[in-house]
Amino acid sequence: MLVALCAMTFNASAELSGSWPFGPLVCDIFNSLDVYFSSASILHLCCIAVDRYFAIVRPLDYPRTMTPRTVALMLTNVWLWPALISFVPIFMGWYTTEQHRDFRKAHPDQCTFRANTAYALVSSSVSFWIPSVVMISMYCRIFREAVRQRAALARTSSNMLLNSVHRQRAQLSQRLRPPVPSPSPSPVPSAHTELPDLTDLPDAPEPCPSPEASPRRSDAGSSGYCSGGSHKVPIPVRTSCTSDNKEFSKTATELNSQGATLRAAGKAWRAEHKAARTLGIIVGAFLLCWLPFFLWYVITNVCGDPCATPDAVVGALFWVGYFNSALNPLIYAYFNRDFRDAFKNTLQCALPCCFRCWKDSPNTHFV
């Protein structure tokens, strides 16, 4: 927003009118604001890349490293360093050559920015080259860590689920396996063994009636015996069905809890890496927009007059760099809800009256 309000407006008026109607003082202010806000925008991207590096690559150190004091120090440097390379050297006249100062005095209707070699190298290093190296190195490490974490998460989740399923199946099969009776030696009758008299044996119990054959099951069901004569024969009561259901329910609950834990970890991992992907797209757009401008800026100021560039090409390079400031909010807001909420809160603080009117309107919906 600051780049659009304080830099693009002056440049657009100069491009459309073909001259500079605001005088030399406003020209210095415009050049200072242009360098200042463009550099601050680039340094903000650098700081966010460092923040994402600690959040993803070193998550255990993140709470101790990215404290409010550290963030305040980073933001102070983000706004201080661009001032040291914009307002101070431009208003003191240190940024340009003696020939260009004489040209500006003779042509107050022109606002051209011509830097000397020392200022071109220092300002471009602070504004672009050093932040670019930091951002590229951070995102290379973030990409390698993302690949490693994705493989580790997939491997861990698969191993945990498979081990849990095999363990539970083994326990269930062990519980449901019937006990194998140990073989006992039976006596072998010999020729001199006296067989018992079958008439002396007690009466054999009557067979237990099936549930379908006898409607009266209260005695057998309550005592666990069949009354079939003078003897009671115990009926084995099978209770393994209920215990099996409990074991299956317990197994399913454990698997569901483990799956929920893995899903929560995967959701947090995807949220962090979605933010990293968003910032990677922003860095790519930043390099495509600003790299041509800073290459031209360094080459022409170091080379001098032999490397003169047509005005149309210079204007296009400036506006391609400005276009990056228009892309950043769109990319942020499109890919990440947290950034959308941050933009909304910032605009609410900056324009409370407008947001109060929009909030009170019944046809307003925030997306």
Phi, psi and chi 1 to 4 in degrees:
 res  aa     phi    psi   chi1   chi2   chi3   chi4
   1 MET       -  -41.6  -68.6  171.2   60.5      -
   2 LEU   -69.2  -36.8  -67.4  173.0      -      -
   3 VAL   -62.8  -42.5  169.5      -      -      -
   4 ALA   -67.1  -40.8      -      -      -      -
   5 LEU   -76.6  -40.8  -68.2  174.7      -      -
   6 CYS  -102.1  -14.7  -58.4      -      -      -
   7 ALA  -117.8  -50.2      -      -      -      -
   8 MET   -68.6  -32.0  -62.8  172.6   67.9      -
   9 THR   -65.6  -46.3   51.1      -      -      -
  10 PHE   -64.8  -41.9  -70.8  103.2      -      -
  11 ASN   -65.4  -39.4 -161.6  -40.7      -      -
  12 ALA   -64.8  -41.4      -      -      -      -
  13 SER   -64.5  -38.6   63.5      -      -      -
  14 ALA   -69.1  -37.7      -      -      -      -
  15 GLU   -67.9  -39.7  -69.4  -73.3  -20.2      -
  16 LEU   -75.2  -38.1  -66.0  175.0      -      -
  17 SER   -86.0  -22.1   62.6      -      -      -
  18 GLY    80.2    4.9      -      -      -      -
  19 SER  -150.5  177.3   61.2      -      -      -
  20 TRP  -115.6  103.5 -177.6 -101.6      -      -
  21 PRO   -90.6    5.6   31.7  -32.4      -      -
  22 PHE  -100.4   -7.3  -55.0  107.7      -      -
  23 GLY    93.7  167.9      -      -      -      -
  24 PRO   -69.5  -33.1   22.0  -31.3      -      -
  25 LEU   -64.7  -47.1  178.1   61.1      -      -
  26 VAL   -66.0  -29.8 -179.9      -      -      -
  27 CYS   -62.7  -43.8  179.0      -      -      -
  28 ASP   -64.5  -39.3  -71.3  -21.8      -      -
  29 ILE   -63.9  -43.8  -65.1  175.5      -      -
  30 PHE   -62.3  -46.8  157.7   67.4      -      -
  31 ASN   -62.6  -37.9  -71.0  -32.1      -      -
  32 SER   -67.1  -45.5  -60.1      -      -      -
  33 LEU   -66.2  -35.9  -67.1  176.7      -      -
  34 ASP   -61.8  -50.8 -171.6    3.5      -      -
  35 VAL   -65.7  -40.4  175.6      -      -      -
  36 TYR   -65.2  -53.7 -178.1   71.8      -      -
  37 PHE   -74.7  -33.3  -70.1  126.7      -      -
  38 SER   -65.1  -42.5  -60.7      -      -      -
  39 SER   -66.5  -40.2  -58.1      -      -      -
  40 ALA   -63.7  -38.7      -      -      -      -
  41 SER   -62.5  -43.5  176.0      -      -      -
  42 ILE   -66.9  -40.5  -64.2  171.1      -      -
  43 LEU   -68.6  -30.8  -69.6  175.7      -      -
  44 HIS   -62.3  -43.1  -88.9   90.0      -      -
  45 LEU   -61.0  -36.6  -63.1  179.7      -      -
  46 CYS   -65.0  -43.7  179.8      -      -      -
  47 CYS   -65.6  -38.8  -70.3      -      -      -
  48 ILE   -66.6  -36.0  -62.1  174.7      -      -
  49 ALA   -63.2  -40.5      -      -      -      -
  50 VAL   -64.9  -40.3  174.1      -      -      -
  51 ASP   -61.4  -43.7  175.4   82.7      -      -
  52 ARG   -67.3  -31.6  -71.3  -63.1   88.0 -164.2
  53 TYR   -62.6  -48.2  166.3   77.5      -      -
  54 PHE   -68.8  -33.0  -78.9   99.0      -      -
  55 ALA   -70.3  -31.3      -      -      -      -
  56 ILE  -103.5  -45.8  -65.3  176.2      -      -
  57 VAL   -81.8  -37.3 -179.7      -      -      -
  58 ARG  -128.1   66.5  -59.1  171.6   62.8 -179.8
  59 PRO   -66.8  -28.7   24.1  -32.9      -      -
  60 LEU   -71.2  -30.3  -61.6  179.9      -      -
  61 ASP   -87.8   -8.2  -62.8  -25.6      -      -
  62 TYR   -61.8  -48.2 -178.1   80.5      -      -
  63 PRO   -62.2  -32.6  -21.1   33.9      -      -
  64 ARG   -81.5  -26.6  -66.2  178.7  -61.8  174.5
  65 THR   -88.5  -52.1  -55.9      -      -      -
  66 MET   -89.0   66.0  -58.4  -56.5  -64.6      -
  67 THR   -83.6  164.8   60.1      -      -      -
  68 PRO   -56.1  -33.5  -28.0   35.6      -      -
  69 ARG   -66.7  -41.8 -178.7  178.6  177.9 -178.8
  70 THR   -64.4  -43.4  -55.9      -      -      -
  71 VAL   -63.3  -41.3  174.8      -      -      -
  72 ALA   -63.1  -38.8      -      -      -      -
  73 LEU   -65.9  -41.0 -178.0   61.8      -      -
  74 MET   -63.5  -44.9  -67.0  171.3   66.1      -
  75 LEU   -65.7  -35.6  -68.3  176.6      -      -
  76 THR   -62.8  -44.4  -58.5      -      -      -
  77 ASN   -66.2  -35.0  -70.5  -39.9      -      -
  78 VAL   -61.4  -37.8  161.9      -      -      -
  79 TRP   -92.0  -19.0  -68.9  103.8      -      -
  80 LEU   -84.8  -47.2 -179.9   61.4      -      -
  81 TRP   -60.8  -42.7  -79.0  102.2      -      -
  82 PRO   -61.4  -30.7  -26.2   36.3      -      -
  83 ALA   -67.5  -34.4      -      -      -      -
  84 LEU   -71.3  -21.4  -63.4  178.2      -      -
  85 ILE  -107.0    4.7   62.8  171.7      -      -
  86 SER  -120.2  -71.8   60.2      -      -      -
  87 PHE   -66.6  -46.5  -70.5   99.7      -      -
  88 VAL   -64.1  -56.0  175.9      -      -      -
  89 PRO   -70.4  -30.1   23.1  -31.8      -      -
  90 ILE   -72.5  -45.2  -70.4  176.7      -      -
  91 PHE   -74.7  -25.1  -83.7   92.7      -      -
  92 MET   -83.6  -10.1  -63.1  -62.0  -66.6      -
  93 GLY    80.4   15.2      -      -      -      -
  94 TRP   -81.1  -12.5  -59.0  -21.2      -      -
  95 TYR   -84.0  -19.6   76.6  100.9      -      -
  96 THR  -121.5 -176.7 -171.8      -      -      -
  97 THR   -98.0  168.1   60.3      -      -      -
  98 GLU   -66.5  -36.9 -170.4   66.5   30.2      -
  99 GLN   -63.5  -38.8  -66.6   80.6    2.9      -
 100 HIS   -70.5  -35.1 -174.3   66.4      -      -
 101 ARG   -63.8  -40.8  -80.6 -165.6  -68.4  -94.1
 102 ASP   -65.2  -37.5  -63.7  -23.5      -      -
 103 PHE   -63.5  -40.8  175.2   81.8      -      -
 104 ARG   -67.6  -35.4  -73.3 -167.8   57.7 -169.0
 105 LYS   -66.9  -36.6  -68.9  177.9 -177.9  178.9
 106 ALA   -79.7  -22.4      -      -      -      -
 107 HIS  -129.7   79.2  -58.8   83.3      -      -
 108 PRO   -70.7  -13.9   24.9  -32.4      -      -
 109 ASP   -86.9    7.3   59.2  -21.8      -      -
 110 GLN  -117.1  138.5  -61.1  -67.4  -34.1      -
 111 CYS  -127.7   76.1 -175.7      -      -      -
 112 THR  -101.0  147.1   56.8      -      -      -
 113 PHE  -110.6  108.9 -171.3   80.9      -      -
 114 ARG  -123.7  113.5  179.3   64.5 -177.6  -87.1
 115 ALA  -101.2  152.5      -      -      -      -
 116 ASN   -80.5  173.6   54.5   38.7      -      -
 117 THR   -64.3  -44.3  -56.3      -      -      -
 118 ALA   -63.0  -47.0      -      -      -      -
 119 TYR   -66.7  -37.8  178.9   80.7      -      -
 120 ALA   -61.8  -42.6      -      -      -      -
 121 LEU   -70.2  -44.3  -65.9  176.1      -      -
 122 VAL   -68.2  -48.1  172.5      -      -      -
 123 SER   -66.2  -41.2   61.4      -      -      -
 124 SER   -67.5  -33.4   62.4      -      -      -
 125 SER   -66.7  -44.9  -61.8      -      -      -
 126 VAL   -69.7  -39.2  174.6      -      -      -
 127 SER   -82.9  -29.2  -60.7      -      -      -
 128 PHE  -135.5  -54.8  180.0   78.1      -      -
 129 TRP   -66.1  -48.7  -60.3  113.3      -      -
 130 ILE   -65.4  -48.6  -65.5  176.7      -      -
 131 PRO   -59.2  -34.8  -25.1   34.7      -      -
 132 SER   -65.6  -43.4  -62.1      -      -      -
 133 VAL   -62.2  -42.2  171.7      -      -      -
 134 VAL   -63.7  -46.7  172.8      -      -      -
 135 MET   -64.7  -44.3  -77.0 -171.0  -77.3      -
 136 ILE   -64.3  -43.2  -67.5  172.9      -      -
 137 SER   -65.4  -40.2   61.4      -      -      -
 138 MET   -62.6  -44.5  -68.4  -66.6  103.1      -
 139 TYR   -75.9  -25.1  -80.8  104.0      -      -
 140 CYS   -65.4  -43.6  -73.1      -      -      -
 141 ARG   -67.5  -38.4  -63.7 -176.5 -177.9 -177.4
 142 ILE   -64.6  -40.3  -71.9  174.2      -      -
 143 PHE   -64.3  -44.6  178.8   76.7      -      -
 144 ARG   -62.8  -40.7  -70.7 -161.6  -61.3  -95.4
 145 GLU   -67.7  -35.8 -177.5   66.3   17.3      -
 146 ALA   -64.2  -42.7      -      -      -      -
 147 VAL   -63.4  -42.9  173.2      -      -      -
 148 ARG   -65.8  -43.9 -170.7 -169.6   67.9   81.3
 149 GLN   -67.2  -36.3  -71.8 -173.9   10.8      -
 150 ARG   -64.2  -43.9  179.1  179.4  -63.1  177.9
 151 ALA   -65.8  -41.7      -      -      -      -
 152 ALA   -66.0  -39.8      -      -      -      -
 153 LEU   -66.0  -43.3 -177.6   63.1      -      -
 154 ALA   -64.2  -42.6      -      -      -      -
 155 ARG   -67.0  -41.4 -175.6  168.3   56.7 -107.9
 156 THR   -67.6  -44.2  -57.6      -      -      -
 157 SER   -64.1  -41.9   60.2      -      -      -
 158 SER   -64.6  -45.8  -59.5      -      -      -
 159 ASN   -64.0  -41.0  -68.3  -21.6      -      -
 160 MET   -64.0  -45.4  -72.4  179.5   61.2      -
 161 LEU   -67.0  -42.9  -70.5  176.8      -      -
 162 LEU   -65.6  -44.0  -70.4  176.3      -      -
 163 ASN   -62.6  -39.8  -68.7  -23.4      -      -
 164 SER   -66.1  -43.7  178.3      -      -      -
 165 VAL   -63.2  -46.2  169.4      -      -      -
 166 HIS   -63.5  -40.6  -70.6  -42.6      -      -
 167 ARG   -64.8  -44.6 -175.3  174.6   64.9 -107.2
 168 GLN   -67.1  -39.0  -62.7  -62.5  -25.1      -
 169 ARG   -64.8  -39.8  -75.4 -177.9  177.4  177.8
 170 ALA   -64.3  -42.1      -      -      -      -
 171 GLN   -64.9  -42.2  -67.5  176.5   -2.1      -
 172 LEU   -65.9  -43.1  -73.9  177.1      -      -
 173 SER   -64.5  -33.1   62.3      -      -      -
 174 GLN   -70.3  -36.8 -174.3  176.5    3.0      -
 175 ARG   -72.9  -36.2  -68.1 -168.5 -176.3   97.6
 176 LEU   -83.8  -10.3  -64.0  178.5      -      -
 177 ARG   -72.1  126.5 -174.7 -177.9  -62.1  117.5
 178 PRO   -68.1  146.8   24.6  -32.7      -      -
 179 PRO   -68.5  137.5   24.7  -33.5      -      -
 180 VAL   -90.6  116.8  179.8      -      -      -
 181 PRO   -67.7  141.5   25.8  -33.3      -      -
 182 SER   -77.8  135.1   58.0      -      -      -
 183 PRO   -69.1  131.8   24.9  -32.1      -      -
 184 SER  -113.5  138.6   58.0      -      -      -
 185 PRO   -67.5  129.1   24.0  -31.8      -      -
 186 SER   -96.4  141.3   58.0      -      -      -
 187 PRO   -68.1  138.2   24.6  -33.2      -      -
 188 VAL   -93.5  119.4  179.6      -      -      -
 189 PRO   -68.3  142.2   23.4  -32.0      -      -
 190 SER  -106.9  178.9   62.2      -      -      -
 191 ALA   -70.3  -25.0      -      -      -      -
 192 HIS   -94.7    4.7  -57.4  -77.1      -      -
 193 THR   -79.1  133.2  -56.8      -      -      -
 194 GLU   -89.8  122.8 -176.6  179.4   -1.2      -
 195 LEU   -76.9  144.8  -62.7  174.8      -      -
 196 PRO   -73.5  155.6   26.7  -34.0      -      -
 197 ASP   -80.8  122.1 -169.5    1.5      -      -
 198 LEU   -68.9  -18.7  -64.1  178.2      -      -
 199 THR   -76.4  -19.7   58.7      -      -      -
 200 ASP   -84.0   -9.3  -63.1  -23.6      -      -
 201 LEU   -73.0  150.1  -67.0  174.9      -      -
 202 PRO   -70.3  165.3   24.4  -33.2      -      -
 203 ASP   -63.7  137.7  -63.4  -25.6      -      -
 204 ALA   -72.8  141.1      -      -      -      -
 205 PRO   -70.4  146.1   25.6  -34.0      -      -
 206 GLU   -69.9  148.7  -62.5  177.6    0.1      -
 207 PRO   -65.5  145.8   23.0  -32.7      -      -
 208 CYS   -69.6  133.5  -66.3      -      -      -
 209 PRO   -70.3  147.1   26.6  -34.0      -      -
 210 SER   -74.0  159.6   61.7      -      -      -
 211 PRO   -60.2  -30.4  -24.3   33.1      -      -
 212 GLU   -76.3  -29.6  -67.6   80.2    2.0      -
 213 ALA   -80.5  -33.1      -      -      -      -
 214 SER  -121.2  121.5  175.8      -      -      -
 215 PRO   -77.7  -16.2   29.1  -34.2      -      -
 216 ARG   -97.0  105.9  -59.7 -178.1   61.8 -174.8
 217 ARG  -123.0   12.6  -62.7  178.2  -61.3  168.3
 218 SER   -67.5  -38.6   59.7      -      -      -
 219 ASP   -69.8  -47.0  -64.3  -20.3      -      -
 220 ALA   -68.8  -38.1      -      -      -      -
 221 GLY   -70.8  -29.6      -      -      -      -
 222 SER   -85.2  -32.8   60.4      -      -      -
 223 SER  -102.5  -17.8   61.3      -      -      -
 224 GLY    80.2   13.4      -      -      -      -
 225 TYR  -126.2  152.8  -70.9   86.3      -      -
 226 CYS   -99.1  125.1  -74.6      -      -      -
 227 SER   -91.1   93.7   58.0      -      -      -
 228 GLY  -119.1   47.4      -      -      -      -
 229 GLY   131.8 -143.3      -      -      -      -
 230 SER   -88.1   -1.2   60.1      -      -      -
 231 HIS  -123.0  150.8  -62.0  -83.5      -      -
 232 LYS  -112.1  125.5  -66.6 -177.1  178.1 -179.0
 233 VAL  -103.4  123.8 -179.0      -      -      -
 234 PRO   -67.3  139.9   24.2  -32.6      -      -
 235 ILE  -103.0  125.1  -59.4  175.4      -      -
 236 PRO   -69.6  121.9   24.1  -31.7      -      -
 237 VAL   -94.7  121.1 -179.8      -      -      -
 238 ARG   -88.2  115.4  179.6  176.5  176.9   83.3
 239 THR  -112.7   11.5   61.7      -      -      -
 240 SER   -75.2  -20.3   60.7      -      -      -
 241 CYS   -65.1  -43.7  -67.3      -      -      -
 242 THR   -65.7  -43.5  -55.7      -      -      -
 243 SER   -65.6  -34.3   61.8      -      -      -
 244 ASP   -63.9  -43.3  -66.5  -11.8      -      -
 245 ASN   -62.2  -40.3  -67.8  -27.4      -      -
 246 LYS   -63.4  -41.3  -68.1 -178.6  178.8  179.2
 247 GLU   -66.1  -41.8  -67.2  -63.4  -27.1      -
 248 PHE   -63.3  -40.3  -80.9  117.0      -      -
 249 SER   -64.3  -41.0  -59.8      -      -      -
 250 LYS   -63.6  -41.9 -177.3  178.9  178.8 -178.6
 251 THR   -63.3  -45.0  -56.9      -      -      -
 252 ALA   -63.1  -37.6      -      -      -      -
 253 THR   -65.3  -42.6  -57.1      -      -      -
 254 GLU   -64.1  -42.7  -68.2  179.7   -1.6      -
 255 LEU   -65.0  -38.7  -68.3  176.9      -      -
 256 ASN   -65.4  -40.1  -72.1  -26.6      -      -
 257 SER   -66.4  -40.8   61.8      -      -      -
 258 GLN   -65.5  -39.9  -67.5  177.6    0.7      -
 259 GLY   -64.6  -38.6      -      -      -      -
 260 ALA   -64.6  -39.6      -      -      -      -
 261 THR   -63.0  -43.5  -57.0      -      -      -
 262 LEU   -66.0  -38.3  -68.3  173.3      -      -
 263 ARG   -65.5  -39.0  -75.4 -167.4  -63.4  -87.9
 264 ALA   -64.9  -42.9      -      -      -      -
 265 ALA   -63.6  -41.6      -      -      -      -
 266 GLY   -65.8  -35.7      -      -      -      -
 267 LYS   -65.5  -44.3 -175.4  176.9 -179.7 -179.2
 268 ALA   -63.4  -40.3      -      -      -      -
 269 TRP   -63.4  -43.3  179.1   85.1      -      -
 270 ARG   -65.8  -35.8  -74.6 -168.7  -63.0  -89.4
 271 ALA   -64.7  -43.8      -      -      -      -
 272 GLU   -64.1  -42.2  -68.7  -70.3  -16.8      -
 273 HIS   -79.6  -22.1  -71.2   77.4      -      -
 274 LYS   -67.1  -40.8 -175.0  177.6 -179.1  179.8
 275 ALA   -63.3  -39.7      -      -      -      -
 276 ALA   -65.2  -38.9      -      -      -      -
 277 ARG   -64.7  -40.3 -176.2 -171.4   64.2  179.8
 278 THR   -59.6  -46.9  -57.8      -      -      -
 279 LEU   -68.2  -30.9  -64.1  174.0      -      -
 280 GLY   -64.7  -39.4      -      -      -      -
 281 ILE   -64.7  -38.9  -65.1  174.1      -      -
 282 ILE   -65.1  -41.3  -69.3  177.0      -      -
 283 VAL   -65.1  -39.8  170.7      -      -      -
 284 GLY   -62.4  -43.6      -      -      -      -
 285 ALA   -64.9  -36.7      -      -      -      -
 286 PHE   -62.5  -43.6  152.9   75.3      -      -
 287 LEU   -66.9  -40.3  -68.9  176.2      -      -
 288 LEU   -65.4  -33.5  -69.7  176.5      -      -
 289 CYS   -82.7  -41.1  -68.1      -      -      -
 290 TRP   -97.0  -23.2  -79.0  116.0      -      -
 291 LEU   -60.8  -45.5 -176.7   59.6      -      -
 292 PRO   -60.4  -38.9  -23.3   34.3      -      -
 293 PHE   -65.0  -46.5  170.1   80.2      -      -
 294 PHE   -73.1  -28.3  -81.7   97.0      -      -
 295 LEU   -63.9  -46.6  -74.6  175.2      -      -
 296 TRP   -62.4  -40.9  163.6   83.6      -      -
 297 TYR   -61.4  -45.5  176.3   69.1      -      -
 298 VAL   -73.5  -44.3  173.3      -      -      -
 299 ILE   -64.9  -46.2  -68.4  172.7      -      -
 300 THR   -68.5  -37.5   54.2      -      -      -
 301 ASN   -75.8  -27.4  -73.0  -71.0      -      -
 302 VAL   -82.8  -40.1  171.5      -      -      -
 303 CYS   -75.7  -40.9  179.7      -      -      -
 304 GLY    94.4 -150.7      -      -      -      -
 305 ASP   -61.6  -35.6  -66.9  -26.5      -      -
 306 PRO   -58.6  -22.3  -25.8   36.0      -      -
 307 CYS  -104.8   35.9  -59.6      -      -      -
 308 ALA   -65.0  143.2      -      -      -      -
 309 THR  -119.2  141.6  -50.8      -      -      -
 310 PRO   -59.8  150.4  -23.5   32.5      -      -
 311 ASP   -63.3  -33.4  -66.0  -22.1      -      -
 312 ALA   -64.3  -40.2      -      -      -      -
 313 VAL   -67.4  -40.3  176.0      -      -      -
 314 VAL   -62.6  -45.2  175.7      -      -      -
 315 GLY   -61.3  -40.3      -      -      -      -
 316 ALA   -64.5  -40.4      -      -      -      -
 317 LEU   -64.6  -40.6  -67.1  174.7      -      -
 318 PHE   -61.2  -46.6  -93.0   95.9      -      -
 319 TRP   -74.4  -27.9  -78.5   94.3      -      -
 320 VAL   -66.2  -39.2  169.2      -      -      -
 321 GLY   -65.8  -41.0      -      -      -      -
 322 TYR   -62.5  -33.5  -69.0  151.6      -      -
 323 PHE   -61.7  -25.4 -174.0   63.6      -      -
 324 ASN   -62.6  -36.6  178.1 -109.7      -      -
 325 SER   -68.0  -25.7  -64.1      -      -      -
 326 ALA   -79.3  -28.6      -      -      -      -
 327 LEU   -75.7  -36.9  -76.4  178.2      -      -
 328 ASN   -56.2  -51.2  -73.9  -19.7      -      -
 329 PRO   -62.2  -35.5  -21.4   33.4      -      -
 330 LEU   -66.0  -43.6  -62.1  177.7      -      -
 331 ILE   -67.4  -44.4  -61.2  175.0      -      -
 332 TYR   -57.8  -52.1  -87.3  106.3      -      -
 333 ALA   -67.6  -29.9      -      -      -      -
 334 TYR   -75.5  -37.9  179.5   79.1      -      -
 335 PHE   -97.0  -18.2  -77.0  100.6      -      -
 336 ASN  -142.3  127.2 -163.5  -75.0      -      -
 337 ARG   -71.4  -32.8  179.9  179.2  -62.1  175.9
 338 ASP   -60.8  -39.9  -65.8  -25.5      -      -
 339 PHE   -68.9  -35.6  -69.3  125.8      -      -
 340 ARG   -61.5  -44.1  -71.8 -161.2  -63.1  -89.8
 341 ASP   -64.1  -37.5  -65.1  -22.9      -      -
 342 ALA   -66.4  -42.5      -      -      -      -
 343 PHE   -61.5  -42.2  -72.9  139.7      -      -
 344 LYS   -63.2  -44.2  179.5 -179.7  175.3 -178.4
 345 ASN   -65.2  -38.6  -65.4  -26.8      -      -
 346 THR   -64.5  -44.3  -56.6      -      -      -
 347 LEU   -67.4  -32.9  -66.9  175.5      -      -
 348 GLN   -65.0  -39.2  -77.0  178.2  -17.3      -
 349 CYS   -69.9  -36.1  -65.2      -      -      -
 350 ALA   -78.9  -35.8      -      -      -      -
 351 LEU  -128.0   69.4  -56.0  171.3      -      -
 352 PRO   -66.8  -35.1   24.0  -32.7      -      -
 353 CYS   -65.6  -45.4  -62.7      -      -      -
 354 CYS   -63.5  -42.5  -63.2      -      -      -
 355 PHE   -70.4  -29.5  -91.0   85.4      -      -
 356 ARG   -68.0  -39.0 -169.1  178.9  -60.0  111.5
 357 CYS   -67.3  -42.1  -64.4      -      -      -
 358 TRP   -66.0  -36.3  -63.8  -19.8      -      -
 359 LYS   -69.3  -35.9 -173.9  176.4 -178.6 -179.3
 360 ASP   -75.6  -19.3  -65.3  -21.8      -      -
 361 SER   -70.6  131.2  177.0      -      -      -
 362 PRO   -73.3  -17.2   26.1  -33.5      -      -
 363 ASN   -96.7    7.4  -62.8  -35.1      -      -
 364 THR   -93.7  131.5  -57.8      -      -      -
 365 HIS  -134.0  125.7  -60.8  -77.7      -      -
 366 PHE   -86.6  130.5  -68.3  102.8      -      -
 367 VAL  -106.4      -  179.2      -      -      -
